Amino acid sequence: MFDFEFHNPTKIVFGRQTVARLDTLVPANARVLVLYGGGSAQKNGTLDEVLGALGSREIQQFGGIEANPTYETLMRAVELIREQKLDFLLAVGGGSVIDGTKFVAAAVAYQGEPWEILETYGAKVTQALPFGSVLTLPATGSEMNNGGVVTRKSTQSKLPFRSPHVFPQFSILDPDKTLTLPPRQLANGVADAFTHVVEQYLTYPVEGRVQDRFAEGLLQTLVEIGPKVLNDPDDDVRANLMWVATLALNGLVGAGVPQDWSTHMIGHELTAGYGIDHARTLAVVLPANLQIRRESKRRKLLQYAERVWHITEGSEEQRIDAAIERTRSFFESLDIRTRLHDYDIGADAIDALIAQLEAHGMTQLGEGKDVTPDVSRRILEASL
């Protein structure tokens, strides 16, 4: 394993009927901006529950954060905070709302053009407003990490950022908040969490045995509960999905081991260019990525085949093929299509996607920094 430090200051409050804990988690004299998305938090009563728990604090609201939060929308929240002199943020929603809140928290006091936060991947962030979250959609793990992704509509750019200043102070995880989610969002959550683990696990061996077993346990849990999540509103199943999604990207799985993330970077361009759900771009790119890079990932692919999918018969090539196919079939079992043509994207789109990767500096991706634009092109071609 590599040398590493692990630091995560986010307090997790997990369990049913935990929204009431906001009264003790948010400072009594805070001037709060509650940020949320497209209205589901209003319709299902979560927003009213949150506002009630905040009591007599001064509260402003900001809704309309998109499923892929946009710079243009988030900057309106920044302006509101500056005008009203608000000093605490509360994200109520899924990963997109929390990602957007992280950007807003960092942008309020930023000296200069806030888009630089994204252009420098968070390196220029020196401070941020304090914030917490009430999670309603398990998927991204944003509730317990210091990263986010923001899209700029005017340039079709979708860029990630990370900073130690944008960890949530706390996150409330109530599995009951998932009971009204539609199957599409639940499927996306399973696929997103699955790919997060794979990006930190399916690289090359470094004797990270604890991390390997941890990752494999999370993947096996997702395989086990994935179909149940879509068809059974069981509170225990939803609780397990919520906790797996958090653990998949809170830093523990990837501590001390190499990480890939090329599937995500390529997928971001598909979302920015075509508006495809983030998780669905991952389901398209990941199987093709594993196929194209099977030689550099051979040893871990064989381990993945045996330990996650219990594939032990056949030659090495056959086992690798079977593991990749099982991965694709798992996504398809969630009613997530895994080919570009399923989204009406053909070979004629690849040049523009590669150009966007190059424009965003995504020319040396992967655990070995060897996913060049040429390799990305081959991955996209294999995704057709």
C-alpha positions in Angstrom: 0.0 0.0 0.0 1.0 3.6 -0.5 1.6 6.1 2.3 -1.6 8.0 3.1 -3.4 10.3 5.5 -7.1 9.9 6.2 -9.1 12.8 7.5 -12.9 13.1 7.5 -14.6 15.5 9.9 -18.2 14.9 8.8 -20.5 13.8 11.6 -23.0 11.2 10.3 -26.4 11.1 12.0 -28.0 7.9 10.7 -31.5 6.5 11.3 -35.2 7.1 11.2 -36.7 10.4 12.3 -33.3 12.0 12.7 -34.2 15.3 10.9 -35.3 16.7 14.3 -31.6 16.6 15.3 -31.1 19.7 13.2 -32.0 21.8 16.2 -28.8 20.7 18.0 -26.6 20.5 14.9 -27.2 24.0 13.5 -25.9 26.9 15.6 -28.8 28.6 17.4 -27.9 32.0 16.0 -27.2 30.9 12.4 -28.7 32.7 9.5 -29.5 29.8 7.3 -29.9 29.2 3.6 -31.7 26.0 2.8 -30.9 24.7 -0.7 -32.8 22.1 -2.5 -33.6 20.7 -6.0 -36.6 20.4 -8.2 -39.4 20.2 -5.7 -39.5 16.6 -4.5 -38.4 17.8 -1.0 -41.4 20.0 -1.0 -43.9 17.4 -2.3 -42.8 14.6 0.1 -42.8 16.8 3.2 -39.1 16.7 3.9 -38.6 20.5 3.4 -41.4 21.3 5.9 -39.9 18.8 8.4 -36.5 20.5 8.0 -37.9 24.0 8.4 -39.8 22.9 11.5 -36.7 21.5 13.0 -34.8 24.7 12.4 -37.3 26.5 14.6 -37.0 30.3 15.0 -33.7 30.7 13.2 -33.6 33.2 10.3 -34.1 31.1 7.2 -34.0 31.8 3.5 -34.7 29.2 0.8 -33.1 28.5 -2.6 -34.7 25.9 -4.8 -34.2 24.7 -8.4 -30.7 23.2 -8.2 -30.6 20.9 -11.2 -29.8 17.1 -11.3 -26.5 18.3 -12.7 -26.0 21.5 -10.8 -25.1 24.4 -13.0 -22.7 27.3 -12.3 -25.3 29.7 -13.6 -27.9 28.6 -11.0 -25.5 28.3 -8.2 -24.1 31.8 -8.7 -27.7 33.1 -8.0 -27.5 31.4 -4.6 -24.1 33.0 -4.0 -25.6 36.5 -4.7 -28.5 35.8 -2.3 -26.1 34.8 0.5 -24.0 37.9 0.0 -27.0 40.2 -0.1 -28.7 38.7 2.9 -25.5 38.1 4.9 -26.3 34.5 5.5 -23.7 32.4 7.3 -24.8 28.7 7.3 -25.9 26.5 4.5 -28.1 23.4 4.6 -28.4 21.1 1.6 -31.7 19.1 1.4 -31.5 16.6 -1.4 -29.2 14.2 -3.2 -25.6 14.5 -4.4 -26.3 17.2 -6.9 -27.8 19.5 -4.3 -24.9 18.7 -1.9 -22.3 19.2 -4.6 -23.9 22.5 -5.5 -23.9 23.6 -1.9 -20.2 22.8 -1.6 -19.5 25.1 -4.5 -21.7 27.8 -3.2 -20.0 27.6 0.2 -16.6 28.0 -1.4 -17.7 30.7 -3.9 -19.2 33.2 -1.5 -15.9 34.5 -0.1 -13.8 33.6 -3.2 -11.7 36.5 -4.4 -11.9 36.4 -8.2 -14.0 34.7 -10.8 -15.6 31.7 -8.9 -15.4 29.4 -12.0 -11.7 29.3 -11.2 -12.6 27.0 -8.4 -13.6 24.4 -11.0 -10.8 25.2 -13.5 -8.2 24.6 -10.7 -10.1 21.6 -9.4 -10.5 23.3 -6.0 -6.8 24.1 -5.5 -7.6 27.8 -4.9 -10.2 27.4 -2.2 -8.9 28.8 1.1 -12.2 29.0 3.0 -15.9 28.1 2.8 -19.1 28.8 4.7 -20.1 26.0 7.1 -22.8 23.7 5.9 -24.6 20.5 6.6 -26.9 18.2 4.6 -30.1 16.2 4.9 -29.7 13.3 2.4 -32.7 12.2 0.4 -31.1 10.2 -2.5 -28.3 7.8 -1.8 -25.9 7.7 -4.7 -22.9 10.0 -4.8 -21.4 9.9 -1.3 -21.2 13.7 -1.4 -22.7 13.7 2.1 -19.4 12.5 3.6 -16.6 13.8 1.3 -15.0 17.0 0.1 -15.6 16.8 -3.6 -18.2 17.9 -6.1 -19.0 18.4 -9.7 -20.5 21.4 -11.4 -21.6 22.1 -15.0 -21.3 25.4 -16.9 -24.1 25.4 -19.5 -22.6 28.2 -21.6 -19.5 26.1 -22.4 -20.9 22.6 -21.9 -18.1 22.0 -19.3 -18.6 19.6 -16.4 -15.7 19.7 -13.9 -14.9 18.2 -10.6 -13.4 20.0 -7.6 -12.1 19.0 -4.2 -11.0 20.9 -1.1 -10.6 20.2 2.6 -12.7 23.3 3.3 -15.9 21.7 1.9 -16.5 18.7 4.0 -20.1 18.9 5.4 -20.1 19.5 9.2 -22.8 16.9 9.5 -25.1 14.9 7.3 -28.4 13.4 8.3 -29.2 10.0 6.7 -32.8 8.9 7.3 -33.6 5.8 5.1 -37.3 6.7 5.2 -36.5 9.7 3.0 -35.8 7.2 0.1 -39.2 5.5 0.3 -40.9 7.9 -2.2 -38.1 7.9 -4.8 -38.9 6.6 -8.3 -37.1 3.4 -9.6 -35.0 5.4 -12.0 -33.3 7.4 -9.2 -32.8 4.3 -7.1 -31.2 2.5 -10.0 -28.9 5.4 -10.6 -27.9 5.4 -7.0 -27.0 1.7 -7.1 -25.0 2.1 -10.3 -23.3 5.3 -9.1 -22.1 3.7 -5.8 -21.0 0.5 -7.6 -18.8 2.4 -10.0 -17.4 4.6 -7.2 -16.1 1.4 -5.6 -14.8 -0.1 -8.8 -12.8 3.1 -9.6 -10.9 2.7 -6.4 -10.6 -1.1 -6.5 -10.1 -2.3 -10.1 -6.6 -1.0 -10.8 -3.6 -3.2 -9.9 -2.5 -5.1 -6.8 -0.6 -3.3 -4.1 -1.1 -5.7 -1.2 -4.0 -3.5 0.0 -5.8 -6.6 1.4 -8.0 -4.7 3.8 -9.1 -2.2 1.1 -9.7 -5.0 -1.4 -12.0 -7.0 1.0 -13.8 -3.8 2.0 -14.4 -2.9 -1.6 -15.5 -6.4 -2.5 -17.9 -6.5 0.4 -19.5 -3.2 -0.7 -19.8 -4.5 -4.3 -21.4 -7.8 -3.2 -23.9 -5.9 -1.0 -24.9 -3.8 -4.0 -25.3 -6.9 -6.2 -27.4 -8.5 -3.5 -29.7 -5.5 -2.8 -29.8 -3.9 -6.2 -32.9 -5.6 -7.6 -34.6 -5.4 -4.2 -34.1 -1.7 -4.0 -36.1 -1.2 -7.2 -39.0 -3.5 -6.3 -39.3 -3.6 -2.5 -39.7 -0.4 -0.4 -38.2 -2.2 2.6 -36.6 0.2 5.1 -33.7 -2.2 5.9 -32.8 -2.5 2.2 -32.9 1.2 1.7 -30.8 1.7 4.9 -28.2 -0.6 3.5 -28.1 1.2 0.1 -27.8 4.6 1.9 -24.9 3.4 4.0 -23.1 1.6 1.1 -23.3 4.7 -1.0 -21.8 6.8 1.7 -19.0 4.4 2.4 -18.3 4.0 -1.3 -16.9 7.5 -1.6 -16.0 8.8 1.9 -12.3 8.1 1.4 -12.0 4.8 3.2 -12.2 2.4 0.2 -9.5 4.3 -1.6 -7.2 5.0 1.3 -3.6 3.9 0.5 -4.4 2.2 -2.9 -4.2 3.5 -6.5 -7.4 4.9 -8.0 -8.6 5.2 -11.6 -11.6 7.7 -12.2 -11.2 7.6 -16.0 -14.8 6.2 -16.3 -16.1 9.3 -14.4 -14.1 11.8 -16.4 -15.3 10.4 -19.8 -18.8 10.1 -18.4 -18.8 13.7 -17.4 -18.4 14.7 -21.0 -21.4 12.6 -22.0 -23.6 14.3 -19.3 -22.3 17.8 -20.3 -22.9 17.2 -24.0 -26.1 15.2 -24.0 -27.7 15.5 -20.6 -27.6 11.8 -19.8 -27.9 10.9 -16.1 -24.5 10.7 -14.5 -24.9 7.1 -13.3 -26.1 6.0 -16.8 -23.0 7.4 -18.4 -20.9 5.3 -16.0 -22.9 2.2 -16.9 -22.1 2.9 -20.6 -18.4 3.7 -20.1 -17.3 1.2 -17.4 -17.7 -2.1 -19.3 -16.0 -0.7 -22.3 -13.2 0.8 -20.2 -12.6 -2.6 -18.5 -12.5 -4.3 -21.9 -10.1 -1.9 -23.6 -7.7 -1.8 -20.5 -8.0 -5.5 -19.6 -4.2 -6.0 -19.8 -3.2 -3.4 -17.4 -6.0 -4.4 -15.1 -5.6 -8.2 -15.6 -4.7 -9.3 -12.1 -7.4 -7.3 -10.4 -10.0 -8.3 -13.0 -9.3 -11.9 -12.2 -9.7 -11.2 -8.5 -12.9 -9.3 -9.2 -14.2 -12.2 -11.2 -13.6 -14.7 -8.5 -14.5 -12.7 -5.4 -17.4 -10.5 -6.5 -19.0 -12.7 -9.2 -17.7 -16.2 -8.0 -16.3 -17.0 -11.5 -13.7 -19.7 -11.2 -14.1 -21.8 -14.3 -12.4 -21.3 -17.7 -9.2 -19.7 -18.9 -8.1 -16.3 -17.7 -9.5 -14.6 -20.8 -12.8 -16.4 -20.4 -13.0 -15.3 -16.7 -12.3 -11.7 -17.5 -14.8 -11.7 -20.3 -17.4 -13.2 -18.0 -16.7 -10.6 -15.3 -17.1 -7.7 -17.7 -20.3 -9.2 -19.1 -21.7 -9.7 -15.6 -20.9 -6.1 -14.8 -22.9 -5.0 -17.9 -25.7 -7.4 -17.1 -25.9 -6.0 -13.5 -26.5 -2.5 -14.9 -29.0 -3.8 -17.4 -30.9 -5.7 -14.6 -31.4 -2.2 -13.0 -33.1 -1.1 -16.3 -30.0 1.0 -17.2 -28.9 0.8 -20.8 -25.2 0.3 -21.4 -24.6 1.3 -25.0 -24.2 4.8 -26.5 -26.7 3.9 -29.2 -29.3 3.4 -26.5 -29.1 7.1 -26.0 -29.1 8.0 -29.7 -25.4 8.7 -29.7 -23.4 7.5 -32.7 -19.8 7.3 -33.8 -20.1 10.9 -35.2 -20.2 12.2 -31.7 -16.8 10.9 -30.6 -14.6 13.6 -32.1 -16.4 16.3 -30.1 -16.3 14.3 -26.9 -12.5 13.8 -27.3 -12.1 17.5 -28.0 -13.9 18.3 -24.8 -11.7 15.9 -22.8 -8.6 17.6 -24.3 -10.0 21.1 -23.6 -10.5 20.1 -19.9 -7.0 18.7 -19.5 -8.2 15.1 -19.3 -5.4 13.7 -21.3 -3.6 11.5 -18.8 -6.3 9.7 -16.9 -6.4 6.4 -15.0 -4.3 4.9 -12.2 -1.3 4.8 -14.6 -1.9 8.2 -16.3 -1.9 6.2 -19.5 -5.5 6.9 -20.6 -4.7 9.3 -23.4 -7.2 10.8 -25.8 -6.5 7.9 -28.1 -7.4 5.4 -25.4 -10.5 7.4 -24.5 -11.5 7.3 -28.1 -11.2 3.5 -28.1 -13.3 3.3 -25.0 -16.0 5.4 -26.5 -15.9 3.3 -29.7 -16.3 0.2 -27.6 -19.3 1.8 -25.9 -21.2 2.2 -29.1 
